[in-house]
Structures are given as structure tokens and as C-alpha cells.
């Protein structure tokens, strides 16, 4: 089983670039406080890095 991470949106999309909004939405985040569990892959890590000021990341159980 691959390692998984939990990503939570903690700030809204106001005053963010369109590219940042698209990255967060493609991670499955739409509302503040919403969390998703994703596989820990380089693709997701790169997307998270682009919106790191909007999300928190922790290891999923």
C-alpha cells in the first residue's frame, strides 16, 4: 500500500491567481476546511507546493 497524505484547504481562493485556483481544485479542494486523502506521489507534491500557502499537509492514517 502506498503512503498517503491528507491535504486540508485553510484559506480561500480570493486574490489568488487562476493557476493556483486550478491546482487546488484539481487536488479536490473546493471549500475552506475541506480535506482530501491523496497518494504521496511527486505529481501531487508538486501541485501542493504551488498552493502551499493555502493548504496544510499531514500524513494520513
N, CA, C, O and CB atoms as a CASP TS submission, in Angstrom:
PFRMAT TS
TARGET T0000
AUTHOR 0000-0000-0000
METHOD Language model
MODEL 1
PARENT N/A
ATOM      1  N   UNK     1       0.846  -1.175   0.000  1.00  0.00           N
ATOM      2  CA  UNK     1       0.000   0.000   0.000  1.00  0.00           C
ATOM      3  C   UNK     1       0.895   1.243   0.000  1.00  0.00           C
ATOM      4  O   UNK     1       1.859   1.323   0.762  1.00  0.00           O
ATOM      5  CB  UNK     1      -0.965  -0.005   1.226  1.00  0.00           C
ATOM      6  N   UNK     2       0.574   2.187  -0.843  1.00  0.00           N
ATOM      7  CA  UNK     2       1.395   3.391  -0.945  1.00  0.00           C
ATOM      8  C   UNK     2       1.101   4.351   0.206  1.00  0.00           C
ATOM      9  O   UNK     2       0.035   4.307   0.822  1.00  0.00           O
ATOM     10  CB  UNK     2       1.156   4.088  -2.290  1.00  0.00           C
ATOM     11  N   UNK     3       2.050   5.194   0.470  1.00  0.00           N
ATOM     12  CA  UNK     3       1.919   6.200   1.508  1.00  0.00           C
ATOM     13  C   UNK     3       0.876   7.233   1.083  1.00  0.00           C
ATOM     14  O   UNK     3       0.771   7.570  -0.097  1.00  0.00           O
ATOM     15  CB  UNK     3       3.284   6.877   1.796  1.00  0.00           C
ATOM     16  N   UNK     4       0.112   7.730   2.046  1.00  0.00           N
ATOM     17  CA  UNK     4      -0.925   8.704   1.727  1.00  0.00           C
ATOM     18  C   UNK     4      -0.769   9.947   2.583  1.00  0.00           C
ATOM     19  O   UNK     4      -0.226   9.898   3.687  1.00  0.00           O
ATOM     20  CB  UNK     4      -2.314   8.097   1.923  1.00  0.00           C
ATOM     21  N   UNK     5      -1.259  11.068   2.051  1.00  0.00           N
ATOM     22  CA  UNK     5      -1.215  12.336   2.758  1.00  0.00           C
ATOM     23  C   UNK     5      -2.608  12.941   2.800  1.00  0.00           C
ATOM     24  O   UNK     5      -3.427  12.716   1.909  1.00  0.00           O
ATOM     25  CB  UNK     5      -0.219  13.303   2.093  1.00  0.00           C
ATOM     26  N   UNK     6      -2.860  13.705   3.838  1.00  0.00           N
ATOM     27  CA  UNK     6      -4.140  14.407   3.993  1.00  0.00           C
ATOM     28  C   UNK     6      -3.888  15.888   3.754  1.00  0.00           C
ATOM     29  O   UNK     6      -3.042  16.494   4.413  1.00  0.00           O
ATOM     30  CB  UNK     6      -4.773  14.160   5.418  1.00  0.00           C
ATOM     31  N   UNK     7      -4.621  16.469   2.812  1.00  0.00           N
ATOM     32  CA  UNK     7      -4.466  17.874   2.449  1.00  0.00           C
ATOM     33  C   UNK     7      -5.752  18.604   2.819  1.00  0.00           C
ATOM     34  O   UNK     7      -6.846  18.174   2.454  1.00  0.00           O
ATOM     35  CB  UNK     7      -4.140  18.039   0.925  1.00  0.00           C
ATOM     36  N   UNK     8      -5.613  19.716   3.550  1.00  0.00           N
ATOM     37  CA  UNK     8      -6.766  20.490   4.004  1.00  0.00           C
ATOM     38  C   UNK     8      -6.640  21.931   3.517  1.00  0.00           C
ATOM     39  O   UNK     8      -5.591  22.557   3.669  1.00  0.00           O
ATOM     40  CB  UNK     8      -6.889  20.444   5.551  1.00  0.00           C
ATOM     41  N   UNK     9      -7.710  22.445   2.933  1.00  0.00           N
ATOM     42  CA  UNK     9      -7.740  23.833   2.476  1.00  0.00           C
ATOM     43  C   UNK     9      -8.015  24.736   3.683  1.00  0.00           C
ATOM     44  O   UNK     9      -9.045  24.592   4.341  1.00  0.00           O
ATOM     45  CB  UNK     9      -8.825  24.040   1.357  1.00  0.00           C
ATOM     46  N   UNK    10      -7.099  25.664   3.975  1.00  0.00           N
ATOM     47  CA  UNK    10      -7.259  26.520   5.151  1.00  0.00           C
ATOM     48  C   UNK    10      -7.497  27.977   4.784  1.00  0.00           C
ATOM     49  O   UNK    10      -7.908  28.758   5.641  1.00  0.00           O
ATOM     50  CB  UNK    10      -6.040  26.415   6.034  1.00  0.00           C
ATOM     51  N   UNK    11      -7.252  28.366   3.538  1.00  0.00           N
ATOM     52  CA  UNK    11      -7.507  29.734   3.078  1.00  0.00           C
ATOM     53  C   UNK    11      -8.299  29.670   1.784  1.00  0.00           C
ATOM     54  O   UNK    11      -8.210  28.691   1.043  1.00  0.00           O
ATOM     55  CB  UNK    11      -6.175  30.526   2.876  1.00  0.00           C
ATOM     56  N   UNK    12      -9.065  30.702   1.515  1.00  0.00           N
ATOM     57  CA  UNK    12      -9.892  30.744   0.324  1.00  0.00           C
ATOM     58  C   UNK    12      -9.124  31.146  -0.919  1.00  0.00           C
ATOM     59  O   UNK    12      -7.927  31.427  -0.861  1.00  0.00           O
ATOM     60  CB  UNK    12     -11.027  31.682   0.532  1.00  0.00           C
ATOM     61  N   UNK    13      -9.828  31.172  -2.049  1.00  0.00           N
ATOM     62  CA  UNK    13      -9.223  31.456  -3.343  1.00  0.00           C
ATOM     63  C   UNK    13      -9.218  32.939  -3.707  1.00  0.00           C
ATOM     64  O   UNK    13      -8.702  33.305  -4.763  1.00  0.00           O
ATOM     65  CB  UNK    13      -9.939  30.692  -4.402  1.00  0.00           C
ATOM     66  N   UNK    14      -9.777  33.794  -2.863  1.00  0.00           N
ATOM     67  CA  UNK    14      -9.819  35.221  -3.178  1.00  0.00           C
ATOM     68  C   UNK    14      -8.399  35.762  -3.317  1.00  0.00           C
ATOM     69  O   UNK    14      -7.519  35.429  -2.524  1.00  0.00           O
ATOM     70  CB  UNK    14     -10.594  36.004  -2.088  1.00  0.00           C
ATOM     71  N   UNK    15      -8.187  36.591  -4.323  1.00  0.00           N
ATOM     72  CA  UNK    15      -6.899  37.224  -4.602  1.00  0.00           C
ATOM     73  C   UNK    15      -5.791  36.237  -4.970  1.00  0.00           C
ATOM     74  O   UNK    15      -4.611  36.558  -4.828  1.00  0.00           O
ATOM     75  CB  UNK    15      -6.470  38.021  -3.412  1.00  0.00           C
ATOM     76  N   UNK    16      -6.151  35.050  -5.436  1.00  0.00           N
ATOM     77  CA  UNK    16      -5.165  34.076  -5.897  1.00  0.00           C
ATOM     78  C   UNK    16      -5.182  34.050  -7.417  1.00  0.00           C
ATOM     79  O   UNK    16      -6.173  34.429  -8.042  1.00  0.00           O
ATOM     80  CB  UNK    16      -5.452  32.660  -5.312  1.00  0.00           C
ATOM     81  N   UNK    17      -4.082  33.600  -8.007  1.00  0.00           N
ATOM     82  CA  UNK    17      -4.031  33.518  -9.460  1.00  0.00           C
ATOM     83  C   UNK    17      -4.906  32.367  -9.947  1.00  0.00           C
ATOM     84  O   UNK    17      -5.225  31.451  -9.189  1.00  0.00           O
ATOM     85  CB  UNK    17      -2.578  33.340  -9.947  1.00  0.00           C
ATOM     86  N   UNK    18      -5.283  32.424 -11.204  1.00  0.00           N
ATOM     87  CA  UNK    18      -6.119  31.362 -11.777  1.00  0.00           C
ATOM     88  C   UNK    18      -5.399  30.012 -11.723  1.00  0.00           C
ATOM     89  O   UNK    18      -6.020  28.974 -11.496  1.00  0.00           O
ATOM     90  CB  UNK    18      -6.501  31.703 -13.234  1.00  0.00           C
ATOM     91  N   UNK    19      -4.106  30.044 -11.933  1.00  0.00           N
ATOM     92  CA  UNK    19      -3.315  28.811 -11.898  1.00  0.00           C
ATOM     93  C   UNK    19      -3.357  28.164 -10.507  1.00  0.00           C
ATOM     94  O   UNK    19      -3.448  26.941 -10.397  1.00  0.00           O
ATOM     95  CB  UNK    19      -1.856  29.102 -12.302  1.00  0.00           C
ATOM     96  N   UNK    20      -3.292  28.971  -9.456  1.00  0.00           N
ATOM     97  CA  UNK    20      -3.369  28.441  -8.102  1.00  0.00           C
ATOM     98  C   UNK    20      -4.753  27.880  -7.811  1.00  0.00           C
ATOM     99  O   UNK    20      -4.877  26.843  -7.159  1.00  0.00           O
ATOM    100  CB  UNK    20      -3.017  29.522  -7.089  1.00  0.00           C
ATOM    101  N   UNK    21      -5.790  28.554  -8.287  1.00  0.00           N
ATOM    102  CA  UNK    21      -7.151  28.057  -8.103  1.00  0.00           C
ATOM    103  C   UNK    21      -7.341  26.713  -8.786  1.00  0.00           C
ATOM    104  O   UNK    21      -7.937  25.798  -8.218  1.00  0.00           O
ATOM    105  CB  UNK    21      -8.164  29.064  -8.640  1.00  0.00           C
ATOM    106  N   UNK    22      -6.832  26.596 -10.007  1.00  0.00           N
ATOM    107  CA  UNK    22      -6.971  25.355 -10.768  1.00  0.00           C
ATOM    108  C   UNK    22      -6.215  24.225 -10.071  1.00  0.00           C
ATOM    109  O   UNK    22      -6.717  23.103  -9.998  1.00  0.00           O
ATOM    110  CB  UNK    22      -6.453  25.540 -12.216  1.00  0.00           C
ATOM    111  N   UNK    23      -5.023  24.504  -9.561  1.00  0.00           N
ATOM    112  CA  UNK    23      -4.248  23.487  -8.847  1.00  0.00           C
ATOM    113  C   UNK    23      -4.992  22.983  -7.619  1.00  0.00           C
ATOM    114  O   UNK    23      -5.067  21.776  -7.389  1.00  0.00           O
ATOM    115  CB  UNK    23      -2.889  24.047  -8.437  1.00  0.00           C
ATOM    116  N   UNK    24      -5.540  23.900  -6.830  1.00  0.00           N
ATOM    117  CA  UNK    24      -6.257  23.493  -5.621  1.00  0.00           C
ATOM    118  C   UNK    24      -7.514  22.700  -5.970  1.00  0.00           C
ATOM    119  O   UNK    24      -7.830  21.711  -5.309  1.00  0.00           O
ATOM    120  CB  UNK    24      -6.626  24.722  -4.779  1.00  0.00           C
ATOM    121  N   UNK    25      -8.224  23.129  -6.998  1.00  0.00           N
ATOM    122  CA  UNK    25      -9.436  22.408  -7.401  1.00  0.00           C
ATOM    123  C   UNK    25      -9.107  21.027  -7.943  1.00  0.00           C
ATOM    124  O   UNK    25      -9.857  20.078  -7.713  1.00  0.00           O
ATOM    125  CB  UNK    25     -10.207  23.205  -8.451  1.00  0.00           C
ATOM    126  N   UNK    26      -8.008  20.904  -8.653  1.00  0.00           N
ATOM    127  CA  UNK    26      -7.635  19.596  -9.203  1.00  0.00           C
ATOM    128  C   UNK    26      -7.153  18.647  -8.107  1.00  0.00           C
ATOM    129  O   UNK    26      -7.137  17.431  -8.301  1.00  0.00           O
ATOM    130  CB  UNK    26      -6.545  19.760 -10.270  1.00  0.00           C
ATOM    131  N   UNK    27      -6.762  19.194  -6.965  1.00  0.00           N
ATOM    132  CA  UNK    27      -6.463  18.349  -5.812  1.00  0.00           C
ATOM    133  C   UNK    27      -7.750  17.850  -5.156  1.00  0.00           C
ATOM    134  O   UNK    27      -7.707  16.955  -4.311  1.00  0.00           O
ATOM    135  CB  UNK    27      -5.610  19.118  -4.791  1.00  0.00           C
ATOM    136  N   UNK    28      -8.890  18.419  -5.536  1.00  0.00           N
ATOM    137  CA  UNK    28     -10.176  18.011  -4.980  1.00  0.00           C
ATOM    138  C   UNK    28     -10.655  18.932  -3.882  1.00  0.00           C
ATOM    139  O   UNK    28     -11.570  18.581  -3.138  1.00  0.00           O
ATOM    140  CB  UNK    28     -10.088  16.615  -4.454  1.00  0.00           C
ATOM    141  N   UNK    29     -10.046  20.120  -3.764  1.00  0.00           N
ATOM    142  CA  UNK    29     -10.402  21.064  -2.708  1.00  0.00           C
ATOM    143  C   UNK    29     -11.292  22.163  -3.268  1.00  0.00           C
ATOM    144  O   UNK    29     -10.944  22.810  -4.256  1.00  0.00           O
ATOM    145  CB  UNK    29      -9.139  21.670  -2.065  1.00  0.00           C
ATOM    146  N   UNK    30     -12.442  22.371  -2.634  1.00  0.00           N
ATOM    147  CA  UNK    30     -13.390  23.367  -3.112  1.00  0.00           C
ATOM    148  C   UNK    30     -13.820  24.348  -2.026  1.00  0.00           C
ATOM    149  O   UNK    30     -14.068  25.520  -2.310  1.00  0.00           O
ATOM    150  CB  UNK    30     -14.599  22.683  -3.680  1.00  0.00           C
ATOM    151  N   UNK    31     -13.912  23.875  -0.784  1.00  0.00           N
ATOM    152  CA  UNK    31     -14.375  24.716   0.317  1.00  0.00           C
ATOM    153  C   UNK    31     -13.309  24.788   1.409  1.00  0.00           C
ATOM    154  O   UNK    31     -12.526  23.855   1.590  1.00  0.00           O
ATOM    155  CB  UNK    31     -15.706  24.177   0.893  1.00  0.00           C
ATOM    156  N   UNK    32     -13.290  25.899   2.129  1.00  0.00           N
ATOM    157  CA  UNK    32     -12.376  26.039   3.252  1.00  0.00           C
ATOM    158  C   UNK    32     -12.724  24.995   4.303  1.00  0.00           C
ATOM    159  O   UNK    32     -13.893  24.812   4.644  1.00  0.00           O
ATOM    160  CB  UNK    32     -12.437  27.472   3.851  1.00  0.00           C
ATOM    161  N   UNK    33     -11.718  24.319   4.807  1.00  0.00           N
ATOM    162  CA  UNK    33     -11.924  23.279   5.805  1.00  0.00           C
ATOM    163  C   UNK    33     -12.069  21.886   5.217  1.00  0.00           C
ATOM    164  O   UNK    33     -12.051  20.898   5.950  1.00  0.00           O
ATOM    165  CB  UNK    33     -13.131  23.595   6.611  1.00  0.00           C
ATOM    166  N   UNK    34     -12.211  21.799   3.915  1.00  0.00           N
ATOM    167  CA  UNK    34     -12.365  20.503   3.258  1.00  0.00           C
ATOM    168  C   UNK    34     -11.019  19.783   3.211  1.00  0.00           C
ATOM    169  O   UNK    34      -9.986  20.403   2.958  1.00  0.00           O
ATOM    170  CB  UNK    34     -12.939  20.675   1.830  1.00  0.00           C
ATOM    171  N   UNK    35     -11.035  18.474   3.455  1.00  0.00           N
ATOM    172  CA  UNK    35      -9.829  17.664   3.421  1.00  0.00           C
ATOM    173  C   UNK    35      -9.991  16.543   2.417  1.00  0.00           C
ATOM    174  O   UNK    35     -11.093  16.036   2.205  1.00  0.00           O
ATOM    175  CB  UNK    35      -9.508  17.101   4.808  1.00  0.00           C
ATOM    176  N   UNK    36      -8.879  16.159   1.795  1.00  0.00           N
ATOM    177  CA  UNK    36      -8.848  15.013   0.901  1.00  0.00           C
ATOM    178  C   UNK    36      -7.618  14.188   1.232  1.00  0.00           C
ATOM    179  O   UNK    36      -6.600  14.717   1.678  1.00  0.00           O
ATOM    180  CB  UNK    36      -8.844  15.454  -0.592  1.00  0.00           C
ATOM    181  N   UNK    37      -7.724  12.887   1.008  1.00  0.00           N
ATOM    182  CA  UNK    37      -6.600  11.980   1.202  1.00  0.00           C
ATOM    183  C   UNK    37      -6.102  11.572  -0.173  1.00  0.00           C
ATOM    184  O   UNK    37      -6.864  11.072  -1.000  1.00  0.00           O
ATOM    185  CB  UNK    37      -7.003  10.728   2.061  1.00  0.00           C
ATOM    186  N   UNK    38      -4.809  11.792  -0.408  1.00  0.00           N
ATOM    187  CA  UNK    38      -4.202  11.531  -1.710  1.00  0.00           C
ATOM    188  C   UNK    38      -2.979  10.642  -1.546  1.00  0.00           C
ATOM    189  O   UNK    38      -2.371  10.598  -0.476  1.00  0.00           O
ATOM    190  CB  UNK    38      -3.820  12.848  -2.410  1.00  0.00           C
ATOM    191  N   UNK    39      -2.621   9.934  -2.617  1.00  0.00           N
ATOM    192  CA  UNK    39      -1.370   9.192  -2.622  1.00  0.00           C
ATOM    193  C   UNK    39      -0.214  10.169  -2.617  1.00  0.00           C
ATOM    194  O   UNK    39      -0.295  11.238  -3.221  1.00  0.00           O
ATOM    195  CB  UNK    39      -1.286   8.248  -3.839  1.00  0.00           C
ATOM    196  N   UNK    40       0.852   9.809  -1.944  1.00  0.00           N
ATOM    197  CA  UNK    40       2.021  10.683  -1.858  1.00  0.00           C
ATOM    198  C   UNK    40       2.913  10.443  -3.072  1.00  0.00           C
ATOM    199  O   UNK    40       3.868   9.668  -3.016  1.00  0.00           O
ATOM    200  CB  UNK    40       2.808  10.437  -0.535  1.00  0.00           C
ATOM    201  N   UNK    41       2.585  11.124  -4.171  1.00  0.00           N
ATOM    202  CA  UNK    41       3.353  10.995  -5.409  1.00  0.00           C
ATOM    203  C   UNK    41       3.997  12.335  -5.757  1.00  0.00           C
ATOM    204  O   UNK    41       3.554  13.373  -5.266  1.00  0.00           O
ATOM    205  CB  UNK    41       2.449  10.507  -6.571  1.00  0.00           C
ATOM    206  N   UNK    42       5.026  12.330  -6.588  1.00  0.00           N
ATOM    207  CA  UNK    42       5.657  13.593  -6.990  1.00  0.00           C
ATOM    208  C   UNK    42       4.687  14.547  -7.693  1.00  0.00           C
ATOM    209  O   UNK    42       4.830  15.764  -7.579  1.00  0.00           O
ATOM    210  CB  UNK    42       6.834  13.309  -7.903  1.00  0.00           C
ATOM    211  N   UNK    43       3.711  14.013  -8.412  1.00  0.00           N
ATOM    212  CA  UNK    43       2.731  14.861  -9.103  1.00  0.00           C
ATOM    213  C   UNK    43       1.914  15.653  -8.096  1.00  0.00           C
ATOM    214  O   UNK    43       1.788  16.871  -8.224  1.00  0.00           O
ATOM    215  CB  UNK    43       1.798  14.010  -9.992  1.00  0.00           C
ATOM    216  N   UNK    44       1.358  14.979  -7.098  1.00  0.00           N
ATOM    217  CA  UNK    44       0.570  15.672  -6.080  1.00  0.00           C
ATOM    218  C   UNK    44       1.438  16.599  -5.249  1.00  0.00           C
ATOM    219  O   UNK    44       1.002  17.693  -4.890  1.00  0.00           O
ATOM    220  CB  UNK    44      -0.134  14.668  -5.175  1.00  0.00           C
ATOM    221  N   UNK    45       2.663  16.182  -4.936  1.00  0.00           N
ATOM    222  CA  UNK    45       3.567  17.038  -4.156  1.00  0.00           C
ATOM    223  C   UNK    45       3.860  18.338  -4.896  1.00  0.00           C
ATOM    224  O   UNK    45       3.930  19.398  -4.274  1.00  0.00           O
ATOM    225  CB  UNK    45       4.881  16.297  -3.852  1.00  0.00           C
ATOM    226  N   UNK    46       4.033  18.273  -6.212  1.00  0.00           N
ATOM    227  CA  UNK    46       4.272  19.475  -6.996  1.00  0.00           C
ATOM    228  C   UNK    46       3.082  20.405  -6.988  1.00  0.00           C
ATOM    229  O   UNK    46       3.239  21.622  -6.887  1.00  0.00           O
ATOM    230  CB  UNK    46       4.622  19.112  -8.409  1.00  0.00           C
ATOM    231  N   UNK    47       1.871  19.832  -7.097  1.00  0.00           N
ATOM    232  CA  UNK    47       0.658  20.647  -7.064  1.00  0.00           C
ATOM    233  C   UNK    47       0.479  21.296  -5.690  1.00  0.00           C
ATOM    234  O   UNK    47       0.089  22.459  -5.593  1.00  0.00           O
ATOM    235  CB  UNK    47      -0.575  19.791  -7.414  1.00  0.00           C
ATOM    236  N   UNK    48       0.765  20.545  -4.641  1.00  0.00           N
ATOM    237  CA  UNK    48       0.651  21.073  -3.281  1.00  0.00           C
ATOM    238  C   UNK    48       1.663  22.189  -3.070  1.00  0.00           C
ATOM    239  O   UNK    48       1.364  23.182  -2.408  1.00  0.00           O
ATOM    240  CB  UNK    48       0.858  19.953  -2.237  1.00  0.00           C
ATOM    241  N   UNK    49       2.853  22.033  -3.625  1.00  0.00           N
ATOM    242  CA  UNK    49       3.890  23.054  -3.482  1.00  0.00           C
ATOM    243  C   UNK    49       3.456  24.387  -4.074  1.00  0.00           C
ATOM    244  O   UNK    49       3.830  25.440  -3.557  1.00  0.00           O
ATOM    245  CB  UNK    49       5.176  22.591  -4.143  1.00  0.00           C
ATOM    246  N   UNK    50       2.678  24.362  -5.143  1.00  0.00           N
ATOM    247  CA  UNK    50       2.215  25.592  -5.787  1.00  0.00           C
ATOM    248  C   UNK    50       1.160  26.320  -4.966  1.00  0.00           C
ATOM    249  O   UNK    50       0.977  27.527  -5.130  1.00  0.00           O
ATOM    250  CB  UNK    50       1.661  25.280  -7.156  1.00  0.00           C
ATOM    251  N   UNK    51       0.468  25.611  -4.091  1.00  0.00           N
ATOM    252  CA  UNK    51      -0.573  26.234  -3.258  1.00  0.00           C
ATOM    253  C   UNK    51      -0.287  26.024  -1.771  1.00  0.00           C
ATOM    254  O   UNK    51      -1.211  25.958  -0.961  1.00  0.00           O
ATOM    255  CB  UNK    51      -1.960  25.661  -3.613  1.00  0.00           C
ATOM    256  N   UNK    52       0.977  25.920  -1.422  1.00  0.00           N
ATOM    257  CA  UNK    52       1.347  25.607  -0.029  1.00  0.00           C
ATOM    258  C   UNK    52       0.883  26.669   0.960  1.00  0.00           C
ATOM    259  O   UNK    52       0.741  26.375   2.147  1.00  0.00           O
ATOM    260  CB  UNK    52       2.850  25.443   0.083  1.00  0.00           C
ATOM    261  N   UNK    53       0.645  27.893   0.503  1.00  0.00           N
ATOM    262  CA  UNK    53       0.165  28.955   1.386  1.00  0.00           C
ATOM    263  C   UNK    53      -1.341  28.854   1.634  1.00  0.00           C
ATOM    264  O   UNK    53      -1.875  29.581   2.472  1.00  0.00           O
ATOM    265  CB  UNK    53       0.502  30.318   0.794  1.00  0.00           C
ATOM    266  N   UNK    54      -2.023  27.974   0.925  1.00  0.00           N
ATOM    267  CA  UNK    54      -3.471  27.814   1.076  1.00  0.00           C
ATOM    268  C   UNK    54      -3.853  26.532   1.805  1.00  0.00           C
ATOM    269  O   UNK    54      -4.998  26.394   2.236  1.00  0.00           O
ATOM    270  CB  UNK    54      -4.133  27.836  -0.280  1.00  0.00           C
ATOM    271  N   UNK    55      -2.922  25.588   1.952  1.00  0.00           N
ATOM    272  CA  UNK    55      -3.252  24.265   2.475  1.00  0.00           C
ATOM    273  C   UNK    55      -2.328  23.862   3.613  1.00  0.00           C
ATOM    274  O   UNK    55      -1.254  24.434   3.802  1.00  0.00           O
ATOM    275  CB  UNK    55      -3.186  23.231   1.367  1.00  0.00           C
ATOM    276  N   UNK    56      -2.775  22.858   4.370  1.00  0.00           N
ATOM    277  CA  UNK    56      -1.918  22.178   5.321  1.00  0.00           C
ATOM    278  C   UNK    56      -1.831  20.729   4.876  1.00  0.00           C
ATOM    279  O   UNK    56      -2.776  20.188   4.302  1.00  0.00           O
ATOM    280  CB  UNK    56      -2.457  22.304   6.791  1.00  0.00           C
ATOM    281  N   UNK    57      -0.695  20.105   5.143  1.00  0.00           N
ATOM    282  CA  UNK    57      -0.456  18.723   4.731  1.00  0.00           C
ATOM    283  C   UNK    57      -0.013  17.921   5.932  1.00  0.00           C
ATOM    284  O   UNK    57       0.835  18.364   6.706  1.00  0.00           O
ATOM    285  CB  UNK    57       0.599  18.644   3.602  1.00  0.00           C
ATOM    286  N   UNK    58      -0.595  16.724   6.090  1.00  0.00           N
ATOM    287  CA  UNK    58      -0.189  15.826   7.163  1.00  0.00           C
ATOM    288  C   UNK    58      -0.290  14.394   6.659  1.00  0.00           C
ATOM    289  O   UNK    58      -0.928  14.129   5.640  1.00  0.00           O
ATOM    290  CB  UNK    58      -1.064  16.034   8.437  1.00  0.00           C
ATOM    291  N   UNK    59       0.335  13.485   7.367  1.00  0.00           N
ATOM    292  CA  UNK    59       0.281  12.079   6.993  1.00  0.00           C
ATOM    293  C   UNK    59      -1.090  11.507   7.318  1.00  0.00           C
ATOM    294  O   UNK    59      -1.643  11.770   8.386  1.00  0.00           O
ATOM    295  CB  UNK    59       1.382  11.279   7.709  1.00  0.00           C
ATOM    296  N   UNK    60      -1.635  10.724   6.394  1.00  0.00           N
ATOM    297  CA  UNK    60      -2.940  10.104   6.620  1.00  0.00           C
ATOM    298  C   UNK    60      -2.764   8.765   7.342  1.00  0.00           C
ATOM    299  O   UNK    60      -1.748   8.088   7.188  1.00  0.00           O
ATOM    300  CB  UNK    60      -3.691   9.904   5.276  1.00  0.00           C
ATOM    301  N   UNK    61      -3.755   8.411   8.114  1.00  0.00           N
ATOM    302  CA  UNK    61      -3.719   7.127   8.833  1.00  0.00           C
ATOM    303  C   UNK    61      -4.307   6.021   7.996  1.00  0.00           C
ATOM    304  O   UNK    61      -4.360   4.873   8.438  1.00  0.00           O
ATOM    305  CB  UNK    61      -4.469   7.224  10.158  1.00  0.00           C
TER
END
